């Protein structure tokens, strides 16, 4: 109803792809590949070939039905695991090349910019056109001590996707805007507009409960207000009708949760 037409999904969707496809209808999607911090492994892990094969098979099987435009991949992160992980860049590139859709590589807080650039160049040589460019994660730059605006300006020619949410000074918490975070969100968005960016933007926020949904919607409207004012006006008009219904729904669901 609010005009959202791009969504990012991950392996948590595997058990309900068909229902998700019906809900998304003709919307475009991206698939975020598994990462060590959430899944315990990633596409570089040599001892997880079965899990990797299954993921590749499902992404390829459902990419057209879900209108998947690309996948998002992190650099290898075996160092953040509690368990020893055998990892290989070559194995990562080999697995990415088996996907039927291209990929964007995302910057991560635990990898310095110069090391990320080396890995990205290696991926370019190994994957050629399979690697579309960078997924620019603004909070990841911020918490690593890099000015996200300057980083955006330096890398704009390679960026095809952007992740944004609010964060703490030293922690990536994926919260909506104006929820206690310190990222200069509107300044960053204004600079995105100055670059005439025309790629994908994901509000990478994780509501802790249904009560967070209004804050998520307000973050979406804030993004539109800066980047696409006419669409903001249309969506804001929709909210005049939609907001009372949403509040009523959230109130009922909150009561159900407390009761259960």
LOZARO-113652 format. One record per residue (C-alpha): residue in one letter; residue number from 1; y, x, z. Coordinates in steps of 0.001 Angstrom, whole numbers. Layout:
% residues N
[node 'A',NUM,[Y,X,Z]]
...
% end
This chain:
% residues 260
[node 'X',1,[0,0,0]]
[node 'X',2,[2385,2859,787]]
[node 'X',3,[1807,4695,-2467]]
[node 'X',4,[-495,7483,-1293]]
[node 'X',5,[-2473,8594,-4344]]
[node 'X',6,[-4014,11919,-3330]]
[node 'X',7,[-6422,12591,-483]]
[node 'X',8,[-8327,15621,782]]
[node 'X',9,[-11882,15198,2025]]
[node 'X',10,[-14514,17539,3441]]
[node 'X',11,[-18202,17657,4312]]
[node 'X',12,[-17753,15026,7028]]
[node 'X',13,[-17664,12603,4084]]
[node 'X',14,[-21175,13448,2891]]
[node 'X',15,[-22879,10545,4664]]
[node 'X',16,[-20602,7912,3160]]
[node 'X',17,[-19500,9098,-290]]
[node 'X',18,[-20132,5741,-1957]]
[node 'X',19,[-17959,3798,509]]
[node 'X',20,[-15213,6413,246]]
[node 'X',21,[-15309,6181,-3543]]
[node 'X',22,[-14750,2421,-3329]]
[node 'X',23,[-11814,2810,-939]]
[node 'X',24,[-10161,5575,-2956]]
[node 'X',25,[-10475,3675,-6228]]
[node 'X',26,[-8522,5684,-8822]]
[node 'X',27,[-6824,8050,-6357]]
[node 'X',28,[-7215,11775,-6881]]
[node 'X',29,[-8946,13945,-4294]]
[node 'X',30,[-9536,17528,-3293]]
[node 'X',31,[-12594,18798,-1440]]
[node 'X',32,[-12063,21287,1384]]
[node 'X',33,[-15090,23566,1457]]
[node 'X',34,[-16807,24326,4804]]
[node 'X',35,[-15134,26772,7187]]
[node 'X',36,[-16526,28750,10092]]
[node 'X',37,[-14269,27207,12749]]
[node 'X',38,[-15559,23690,11994]]
[node 'X',39,[-18948,24108,10317]]
[node 'X',40,[-20131,27437,11721]]
[node 'X',41,[-20422,28932,8212]]
[node 'X',42,[-18640,29226,4904]]
[node 'X',43,[-19514,30010,1293]]
[node 'X',44,[-19653,33750,2014]]
[node 'X',45,[-22438,33508,4642]]
[node 'X',46,[-25652,35071,3373]]
[node 'X',47,[-27921,33243,5834]]
[node 'X',48,[-26730,29736,4906]]
[node 'X',49,[-27982,29467,1335]]
[node 'X',50,[-29609,26044,1901]]
[node 'X',51,[-26411,24539,3315]]
[node 'X',52,[-24329,26098,537]]
[node 'X',53,[-26713,24868,-2170]]
[node 'X',54,[-26598,21341,-719]]
[node 'X',55,[-22791,21359,-589]]
[node 'X',56,[-22465,22589,-4163]]
[node 'X',57,[-24970,19973,-5322]]
[node 'X',58,[-23133,17112,-3606]]
[node 'X',59,[-19672,18207,-4735]]
[node 'X',60,[-20873,18527,-8328]]
[node 'X',61,[-22738,15210,-8188]]
[node 'X',62,[-19772,13252,-6800]]
[node 'X',63,[-16809,15122,-8315]]
[node 'X',64,[-16257,12587,-11108]]
[node 'X',65,[-16916,9522,-8961]]
[node 'X',66,[-14427,10729,-6333]]
[node 'X',67,[-11978,12086,-8934]]
[node 'X',68,[-12078,15553,-7344]]
[node 'X',69,[-9378,17721,-8919]]
[node 'X',70,[-10151,20951,-7092]]
[node 'X',71,[-11724,22528,-4020]]
[node 'X',72,[-9928,24411,-1243]]
[node 'X',73,[-11543,27622,-10]]
[node 'X',74,[-10692,29876,2910]]
[node 'X',75,[-11253,33622,2755]]
[node 'X',76,[-14447,34668,4587]]
[node 'X',77,[-14043,34300,8356]]
[node 'X',78,[-17225,35672,9987]]
[node 'X',79,[-15090,37387,12635]]
[node 'X',80,[-14113,34078,14292]]
[node 'X',81,[-17720,33018,14883]]
[node 'X',82,[-19369,33255,18294]]
[node 'X',83,[-22579,34264,16515]]
[node 'X',84,[-22977,37286,14198]]
[node 'X',85,[-22623,36228,10558]]
[node 'X',86,[-23646,38245,7528]]
[node 'X',87,[-20928,37766,4937]]
[node 'X',88,[-20153,38996,1429]]
[node 'X',89,[-17143,38524,-843]]
[node 'X',90,[-19408,38826,-3878]]
[node 'X',91,[-21627,36038,-2507]]
[node 'X',92,[-18519,33882,-1969]]
[node 'X',93,[-17386,34369,-5570]]
[node 'X',94,[-20892,33705,-6897]]
[node 'X',95,[-21070,30380,-5036]]
[node 'X',96,[-17576,29304,-6067]]
[node 'X',97,[-18470,29933,-9708]]
[node 'X',98,[-21265,27348,-9417]]
[node 'X',99,[-18832,24527,-8654]]
[node 'X',100,[-17954,22164,-11507]]
[node 'X',101,[-14329,21990,-10341]]
[node 'X',102,[-11761,24791,-9928]]
[node 'X',103,[-10556,26158,-6595]]
[node 'X',104,[-7391,27083,-4747]]
[node 'X',105,[-7588,29842,-2116]]
[node 'X',106,[-5813,29100,1165]]
[node 'X',107,[-4008,31617,3363]]
[node 'X',108,[-5333,31850,6923]]
[node 'X',109,[-3636,33045,10140]]
[node 'X',110,[-6281,35664,10925]]
[node 'X',111,[-5777,37589,7662]]
[node 'X',112,[-2695,39703,7039]]
[node 'X',113,[-744,39001,3872]]
[node 'X',114,[-1619,42316,2251]]
[node 'X',115,[-5359,41838,2900]]
[node 'X',116,[-5195,38281,1571]]
[node 'X',117,[-3509,39558,-1609]]
[node 'X',118,[-6320,42076,-2154]]
[node 'X',119,[-8978,39377,-1746]]
[node 'X',120,[-7069,36987,-4003]]
[node 'X',121,[-6874,39619,-6759]]
[node 'X',122,[-10612,40259,-6418]]
[node 'X',123,[-11250,36526,-6730]]
[node 'X',124,[-9099,36359,-9860]]
[node 'X',125,[-11174,39060,-11524]]
[node 'X',126,[-14467,37454,-10478]]
[node 'X',127,[-13603,33814,-11190]]
[node 'X',128,[-11041,33945,-14017]]
[node 'X',129,[-9885,30378,-14743]]
[node 'X',130,[-12055,28979,-11934]]
[node 'X',131,[-9337,30128,-9512]]
[node 'X',132,[-6256,27984,-10134]]
[node 'X',133,[-3972,29664,-7610]]
[node 'X',134,[-2901,29437,-3981]]
[node 'X',135,[-3173,26668,-1457]]
[node 'X',136,[-80,27398,636]]
[node 'X',137,[-610,26421,4288]]
[node 'X',138,[2829,26390,5927]]
[node 'X',139,[1633,26268,9580]]
[node 'X',140,[-787,29147,8932]]
[node 'X',141,[2136,31305,7793]]
[node 'X',142,[4301,30179,10706]]
[node 'X',143,[1845,30917,13509]]
[node 'X',144,[998,34308,12000]]
[node 'X',145,[4671,35275,12307]]
[node 'X',146,[5603,34859,8629]]
[node 'X',147,[8606,32751,7626]]
[node 'X',148,[7006,29961,5553]]
[node 'X',149,[10208,29457,3514]]
[node 'X',150,[10361,33113,2477]]
[node 'X',151,[6622,33151,1785]]
[node 'X',152,[7030,30050,-376]]
[node 'X',153,[9818,31662,-2365]]
[node 'X',154,[7802,34860,-2866]]
[node 'X',155,[4627,33105,-4035]]
[node 'X',156,[5902,29949,-5722]]
[node 'X',157,[4598,30948,-9163]]
[node 'X',158,[1006,30980,-7819]]
[node 'X',159,[1113,27891,-5571]]
[node 'X',160,[-633,24749,-6799]]
[node 'X',161,[-1342,23017,-3478]]
[node 'X',162,[466,22829,-147]]
[node 'X',163,[-818,21968,3341]]
[node 'X',164,[1729,20896,5899]]
[node 'X',165,[1664,19496,9429]]
[node 'X',166,[3514,20362,12606]]
[node 'X',167,[2224,23125,14852]]
[node 'X',168,[2943,25040,18030]]
[node 'X',169,[4413,28530,17934]]
[node 'X',170,[1022,30201,18190]]
[node 'X',171,[-1486,27416,17484]]
[node 'X',172,[-2390,25338,14446]]
[node 'X',173,[-2838,21871,15963]]
[node 'X',174,[-2472,19651,12850]]
[node 'X',175,[-130,17161,14510]]
[node 'X',176,[2306,14740,12828]]
[node 'X',177,[5980,15646,12542]]
[node 'X',178,[8142,15133,15643]]
[node 'X',179,[5122,15197,17937]]
[node 'X',180,[5995,18271,19980]]
[node 'X',181,[5595,20914,17268]]
[node 'X',182,[8117,23617,16333]]
[node 'X',183,[7665,24088,12567]]
[node 'X',184,[11027,23610,10731]]
[node 'X',185,[9472,20836,8661]]
[node 'X',186,[12473,19345,6878]]
[node 'X',187,[13931,22765,6046]]
[node 'X',188,[10591,23753,4538]]
[node 'X',189,[10367,20513,2542]]
[node 'X',190,[13909,20951,1215]]
[node 'X',191,[12935,24394,-28]]
[node 'X',192,[9809,22980,-1650]]
[node 'X',193,[12075,20583,-3530]]
[node 'X',194,[14343,23454,-4636]]
[node 'X',195,[11365,25169,-6268]]
[node 'X',196,[10646,21970,-8280]]
[node 'X',197,[7067,22124,-7054]]
[node 'X',198,[4884,19624,-8933]]
[node 'X',199,[1469,20294,-7428]]
[node 'X',200,[-506,18671,-4623]]
[node 'X',201,[762,18181,-1069]]
[node 'X',202,[-1631,17357,1759]]
[node 'X',203,[-411,16176,5148]]
[node 'X',204,[-3185,18006,6980]]
[node 'X',205,[-2977,16021,10200]]
[node 'X',206,[-5803,14985,12492]]
[node 'X',207,[-5064,11799,14433]]
[node 'X',208,[-6735,11958,17853]]
[node 'X',209,[-6876,8162,18000]]
[node 'X',210,[-5787,5114,16041]]
[node 'X',211,[-2570,5118,18101]]
[node 'X',212,[-1482,8211,16119]]
[node 'X',213,[-1506,6377,12786]]
[node 'X',214,[2174,5273,12968]]
[node 'X',215,[3243,8907,13519]]
[node 'X',216,[1166,9914,10507]]
[node 'X',217,[2848,7250,8352]]
[node 'X',218,[6287,8341,9555]]
[node 'X',219,[5414,11915,8550]]
[node 'X',220,[4462,10649,5101]]
[node 'X',221,[7784,8784,4797]]
[node 'X',222,[9686,11885,5927]]
[node 'X',223,[7985,13882,3187]]
[node 'X',224,[8870,11261,575]]
[node 'X',225,[12475,11034,1779]]
[node 'X',226,[12994,14730,1033]]
[node 'X',227,[10829,15136,-2073]]
[node 'X',228,[10784,11735,-3803]]
[node 'X',229,[13597,9481,-2592]]
[node 'X',230,[12935,6548,-4935]]
[node 'X',231,[9309,6422,-3868]]
[node 'X',232,[10507,6635,-259]]
[node 'X',233,[12625,3520,-755]]
[node 'X',234,[9700,1617,-2257]]
[node 'X',235,[7348,2682,538]]
[node 'X',236,[9944,1924,3208]]
[node 'X',237,[10285,-1586,1777]]
[node 'X',238,[6513,-2035,1942]]
[node 'X',239,[6639,-1046,5616]]
[node 'X',240,[8909,-4007,6437]]
[node 'X',241,[5928,-6246,5661]]
[node 'X',242,[3144,-3861,6611]]
[node 'X',243,[4413,-2500,9961]]
[node 'X',244,[3949,-5664,12111]]
[node 'X',245,[415,-6076,10733]]
[node 'X',246,[-362,-2435,11462]]
[node 'X',247,[955,-2659,15035]]
[node 'X',248,[-1144,-5764,15638]]
[node 'X',249,[-4253,-4061,14221]]
[node 'X',250,[-3715,-911,16302]]
[node 'X',251,[-3154,-2951,19452]]
[node 'X',252,[-6394,-4874,18908]]
[node 'X',253,[-8379,-1705,18169]]
[node 'X',254,[-6959,39,21240]]
[node 'X',255,[-8069,-2849,23433]]
[node 'X',256,[-11539,-2757,21839]]
[node 'X',257,[-11792,964,22544]]
[node 'X',258,[-10740,542,26191]]
[node 'X',259,[-13230,-2288,26620]]
[node 'X',260,[-16118,-331,25144]]
% end
